[in-house]
Amino acid sequence: MTRLVAGPFNRVEGDLEIKLDVEDGQVSAAYVNSPLYRGFEQILSGKAPGDALVYTPRICGICSVSQSLASAAALGKAQGLAPSENGAILQNLILAAENVADHLSHFYMFFMPDFAQPVYAGEPWHADAAARFRAMKGQAQREFLPARAAFLHIMGTIAGHWPHTLGLQPGGTTCAIGGAEQARLATYVSAFRRFLETTVFGDTLERVAGLQSESALDAWAAEGGPASSDFGRFLALAKALKLGELGRGTGVFLSYGAYALSGRPAFAAGIFERGKCRAFDPQDIREDSSSSWLVRAGGPRHPSHGVTIPDINAERAYSWCKAPRLGGLAVETGALARQLIDGHPLLRGLAADGGNVRARVVARLVETARLIPLMERWIWAVRPGEPFCFHAAVPNEAQGAGLIEAARGALGHWLDIRKGRIFNYQIIAPTTWNFSPRDAAGVPGACEQALVGAPVRTGESTPVAVQHIVRSFDPCMVCTVH
C-alpha cells in the first residue's frame, strides 16, 4: 500500500486536502481534511440576533445568498414570522439566480477544465476539450462569463447587490418592485435562456428538462453530436471515460425541499434510498466530532445544542469538519439529491446504483433547465402594491432553525436566543455533509466513500479520477467549517 496526499483543490476558493491509501492501482481508503477553520459560530455568540443577517452571508462570496436566506429563515422561526407572498417569491428568485449561476460556474470554471489537462493529451477528443474548456483561456469561459454577469443583474434589481446582500429578511425582502422591474427581470432571464438554449444545451430548456431516461438522453446526445452543445460535449466525455461508473457514494440522499410558496416546495423534501423516498425528521440530525479538531462535548449532538470549540490536540482527528449524520447515516446532498427526491425519471435512472460523477453533473444542468421556467413564472406572479415584507419583534428567549437548499445541497442554521442575545448558533453546510470525516462508528463521509475504487495512474500525485470525483460534488470549502 502507498499513501498519497492530494490537493489542495483550490481552482477558485477554499482549501482541501485528501489522504489516499492506494492498493493495486486504485484508492482503497480516503481521508478528507478541511484545513480551514473559520470560527463564525463563535463570532456570533453574544451578538444581537439580527446581526446574524450581516455576519452569515460573509461565510462565502459564492453562495452568500444561501447563507443569508437560511439565517433569515432561522430568525423568522424564532420570531414566529413567515414571509409575505411577494417576499417569498422574491426570495425564491434571488436564491434561484444564485443557484443557477453556481451550477453553470461549476460546469464551466471548476469541472470541465479538468478534461483539458495534459494527462489526456493522447485522447482523440483532447484538442477540442482544451480549446473549449481550458481554464481562463478556453472559448467557453469567454462566452459564459458575460452571460453570467448579465444574468446576475437580477441581484441589483431585487437584492440591492451581490454578494452579501442585506435585502433578505425573515418577513420577505426589503425591495418592493413594480411592473417596470418585473419587465426588467424578465429581460434578464430571457437573455440567459437564450444563452442556455444556444450554447449550453443547443435545444429548448423544456426538452432537456423533459428527458425521461438514460436511453432518451443518449438519443438526444446523438442527434446533434458532441459539437452541438457543451452539454453534448460533456456527455461524450462522460461516455468515453465511463464517468457513470466513477464516484459512487453512500446511496442515501437528503433534501430539505426548495423554493417553497404557500407552504409547498417546488422541489420536494425527503430522503432517497434504494429507489424509494421517505420523509425526514430534522430531529434525527446529529453532529459527530470524533474525527475533528474540536471539543468532543460528550458525543454526537443535535445542532440546536451543538458545540463548535477548537481542540487542536483532539485524538484521532484529521479534519476541522464535523461529521453530520441523519439517523446515523452518512448522506449525500446537492442537485442530484433534489432531483432524485423530486422524482425526476432521468436522474433516477442515471443514479440507480447510487450517485456517480456523470449523474451529479447532469443533475445540475437538468435542474438549471427546470429552474429558468420557474423563474419566468415567479416574476409575473409578483403583485405590485401588496406587502413585500412583514415585521415582528425579536423575543428575548426563542429558538429557530432555517433549513433551505443551496446550490450544493442541504444548508441548515440553528439559532438559540437567550436574554435577547445569541446564546448558540450552529451551521451545517452542504459541503459539511458531503466532505465529512469518519464518525464514531468509523463510517466515512459521502466523498470519502465515493473515492474508494478510483483508478490511480502510474506517477500521478493528484489522480485525475480523484479530481473528477471531488469536483463532481462541487465543494465549497469556506462554507464547511465555522
N, C-alpha and C positions, 0 to 999 in steps of 0.2 A: 504493500500500500504506500502511496505517496500523498503528501499534503500540499495543496496549492492554496495561496491566498489571493483571491481575485478581487479587483477593484482598485481604487474607488470608481463607482459607476456614476461619474459626475458630468454627463454630457451637458446638462443645463444647470441643475442645482442639487444640493444635498450630497451627503457622503454615504457610502455603503460599502461594506467590506464583507466578503464571504469566504469562509474557510471550507475547502473542498477536500474530502477524502476520495482518492481515485484508485480504483482497482480494475484491472483488465480493460483499461481504456474507457472507463465510464465512471461517473460520480457515484460513490456508494453511500455518502452521507454529506450533508451540508449544514453549516452553522452560520446564520446570518447575523451580522453585527451592525446595529445602528449606532455609529460612534459619536453622534452629535446630540448632547444634552441641551435642552432649551430652557426649562425652568418656568414656563408660563403658568403652570398650576401653583407654583409658589409665589410668583409675581402677583397673581390675582388675590391671594389670601389677604383679607383685611380691607380690600378696596370696596367702594360703593358698588352695589350690584350693577348699575348702569354702566360702570366703567368697563365691564366685560365686552360691551359692544364696541369699544375703542381698541382694547388690547387684543382680543382674539383674532380679528382679521389680520393682525401683524404676524400671526403664526406663519403665514405663507403669502407670497406675492403672486402665486399661480392660481391658487384656489381660495382666495381671501373671502369671496362672496359666500362660499360654502361654510366657512368658519363663522362668518357674521350671521348667517341665517340660522345656524344651529344655536348660536348664543342667544339670538333674539327669541327663538322658539323656547329655549330653556327658561329665559326670563319671563316670557309670556305665560308659561305654565305656572311659574311661581306667583304671578300676578292674577291668575285666573282669567287671562285675556287672550282672545283669538283675533286674528287679523280681520279687517273688513274684507268684503268680497273683492273690491277693487284692489286693495292692498295685497291680498293673496294672489291675484292674477299677476300683478307687477312683480311680486316676489318670485313667482314661477318663471316669468320672463327673464328676470335678472339671473336666476340660477341656471336656467336652461342656456342662456347666452354664454355664461362662463363654462358650463359643462361641454357644450358643443365646441367652443374654442379649445378647450383642453383635449377633447378627443382628437381633433384634427392636428393640434400641436404635437400630441403624442405620435400620431401616424407619420407626419412629415418630418419632425425635428428629432424625435427620440428613437423611433423604431426602425423606419425604413433606411436610414443611413447605414445601418449595420450590413446591408447587402452590398454596399459599395466598398467594403473592406478588402484589402489585398488578399486575404485568405481565400476569397472566392475568385481570384483573378483567372483561374483556369476554366471557370464555368462559362458556357456559351451565352448566358444572359448577363454577365457581369458588366460589360461595357455599357449596355443600356441602363442598368441599375445605377452605375456610377454617374453617368451623365444626368440622370433624372434625380437621384436622391442623395448624392454626396453631400455631407454636412457643410453648410454655409456656401457651397458652390454649385449645387445641383439646380437644375431648372425648376424643379417642383417647389423648392422653398422660395424662389423668387416670385413664383405665381401665388403661392399660398399666403405669404406674409402680408401683402397689401390687401388681399381679400379678408383676412382675419382682422386687420386693423380697421377696415371699413365696417365690418360686422359689429365690432366692439364699440362703435359709436352708440349702440343701444345703451351702453352703460352711462355715457354722458347725458343721454336724454332722460333716463328714468332712475339712475342711481347716483348722479352727481359726478362721479369719476370712478375709475377702476385702475389699480386695485384699492383695497382698504376703504370702500365706501362706508359712510355712516347713514346711508339712506334706508337701510333695512332695520325695522323696529319691531318690537313684539306685536304691535297692533296693526302692522302693514308697512307702508313706505312713506317717507317724508315728501315724496314728489307726487303732485297731482297733475294729471295730464288731460288735455282736451283733444278735439278732433285733429288739429294740426299735428300734434305729437303722435297720435295714432298713425296718421298717414306717413310721417317720417319713419316711424318704427317699421311699418310695412315695407317701405322702400329698402331699408337696410336688410331686412330678412329676405326680401325678393332678390336682391343683388347676390346675397350669399347662396340662395337656392340656385341661381344661375351658375355660380362657380362650382357648386357640388354636382350639378347635373351635367356640366360640360367637362369638368376636369377630374373630379374625384370618381364619379360613377359612370359618366358617359351615358346616362339614362335617367328617367324620371325617378324622383325620390319614392314615389308611391310604388313603382315596380320593384325597386330594390327592397323596400320595407316589406313587400308582399311575397318575397321568395319563401317558399314553404318547406323546402327540403334540400339536402345536400345534392341530390341529382338535379334539382331545379337550379341550384347555384352553379353547378358545373356546366349545365346547358347555357345558362346566361353568360358565363365567362367565355364559352366557346363561340358565342355569336359574333363578337367583335374582335376577339383575340386580346392578348395582353396589352397591345399598344393603344387600345381604345379608351382606356381609363386607368387611373392609378390604382383603383380597387382591382381591376383586372390584372394589372402587373403584380400586385401583392398575391392574388390567388394563384397566379402562375408560379411565383417564387415559393409559395407555401406548398404547392404540389411537388415541385422539383426537390425541395428539401424535407418533405414529409413533416411539415410543422404541425399537422393534425395528430401526429403520434408523439410529439415532444412536449414535455412540461405538464404532465398530468398531476393535478393537485389532490386535495383532500376528497373531492367528490361531494362535499357539503357546501351549500351556498346560502348566503344571508343577504336580504334586502330589507331596509326599514320602510320601503314604499316611497314613491317620488311624485312630486308635483300635485299635491292634493288641492282640490277645490270642493267646497261644500262637504268636506269630510271624506271625499273619495279620491284616492291617488290615481294618477294616470298610469303608473307602473305599480303593480301590486306589491304588497309586503309579504314576507314569509321566509320559510326555509325550503330549499330544494335539495332532496337527497334520493338517490336511486330512482330517479324518474318520477318522483312524487313530491308535491308541495304540501306543507303544513304550516299552521300559524306558529308564530314565535312569541315568547314571553320575554320582555326586556328584563324581568327579574331573574332570568336564567343566566345573565351575563356575569362573568367573574373575571377579574384581572389577577393573573398569576405572575409573581416576581421571582420565581425560583431560579431563573437563569439571567436575571437582570441585576445591574449595579444599582440596586435600590433597596431600601429597608424592606424586609420581608413582611412585617406587620402581622404576623400570626397566620399567614396562609392566604389563599385567594379571597378577594373581596369583591362585592358588588361595587361598581364605580361610584354610586351615591355615598359610599363610605370609604372610598379609595384613599390610598396614601402614596404620594409620589415624593419621596425624600431620598436623595442620592446616598449611596454607600459604596464607594469605590473599592472597598475591601470585601464585598459580598462574595461568599464562597460559591463556586461553580458558575459564576456569572460570565457571560461573554457578549452582552448587549445592553444598551441603555433602554431598549424597548421592552415593555411588558408583554405578557402572553395572554391576550384576551381569549376567553373560551365561552361558548354558548352551550349550556347544559353539558359541559365537559368536552365539547367537540371543537376541534380546530376547523374554522370555516374560511371559505374564500368569498370575497366581496368585490363588487365592481359592476361594469356594464353587463358582463356575462351573467352574473348572478341576477341582475334586474330582469334581463330578458328571459332567462330560464324560469324565474318565478312568475313573470307575467305571461308565460305560456307561449312564447314565440316558437313556432314549429321548426324553423330552420336551425335556431340555436340549440333546441333540444336534440335535434339530430346530430349536429356537429359535436356536442358535448355529451353524447350518450354514455361514454365511458369516463366521464369526468372532464374537468377543464383541460385545455391544451392551448398552445401558442396560437394556432390558427383561429380557434373559436373565440379567444379573448379579443383579437384584433377585429374579426368580423362583427362581433357583438358591438364594439364601439361604433363602427361605421353604420351598421343597421340601426342602432339607437339614434345616431345622428339623422338618418333618413326618416325616422319616426318623429323626432323632436321638431324639426322645422315646420311641418304642417301643424303641429300642436301650437307652436308659437304664433303662426299665422292666425289661428282661430282665437287664441288668447288676446291678441292685440285688439280685435274688434269686439271682444266680449266686455272690455272696459266700458263703464258707464260714466262719462264725464258729468261732473256736478254732484255725484254721490261720494260718500266718505272714502278716503284712501288710507286713513289711519285712525285707530281707536287708541285711547289712553286710559291708564289706570295707575293708581298709587302702588308703590313697591312696599309689600308688607315687611314688618320687622323680622318675622320668622316664617320661612317658607322653603320648600324645595321644588325643583323643576328639572325636567330633562328635555333636551331638544334632540330629536332623532331625525336626521334627514339623509338624503343620498347626494353625496358629492360625485364628481366625475369618476373617482376611483372607488366609490362604494360607500358603505355604511359609516356615517360620521355621527358621533354622539357627544353631547355636552351635558354634564350633570352639575347642578348648582345647588348649594346649600347656603341659605341666608340665615344668619343669627344676629340679633341685636342690630339689625339694619345694615350689616356688612357681610361680605362674602366670607363664610367660615370655611367652605371647601369648594373647590372647582376641579372637576376631573374631565378629561377629554380622551376619547378613543377614536383615532382617525382610521380611515380605510387601510392605510399602509401599516398601521399598528396591527390590524387583523392579519393582513397578508404576509407581513415580514416579521411576525413574532418569532421569538426563540422557543426552545422547548419548555414545556410546562412541568409541573411537579411529577407527573407520571412519565416524563421523558418523551412525550408526543411532540414531534416537530410542528412548526407552523406551516402555512399553506405553501409559501415559496420554498421552504426547506424541503418539503415533501416533493414538490414539483421538480426540483433539481436532481433528485435521485434518478439515475439511469441516463443522464445527459452524456452524450459522447464527448470524449476529450481527445483531440488530435495530438499526434506526437509533436512536442515542442511548444504547445500552447500554454501560456501562463494565465490568461483570462480566456477560457474556451469560448468560441463564438456561439456554440449552442447554449452555453450558460447565459451569455448576453441576451440571446433571443428570449429565453425563458424569463429572466429577470425583468426585461423591458416589456414583456407581454403583460405583466402586472401593472405597468406604469407607476413605479414607485415615486412617492413624493416624500423624501426622507425628512425634510424640515418639519413636516406635519406629524412625524411618527412619535417623537419623544418630547415631552413637555416639561 
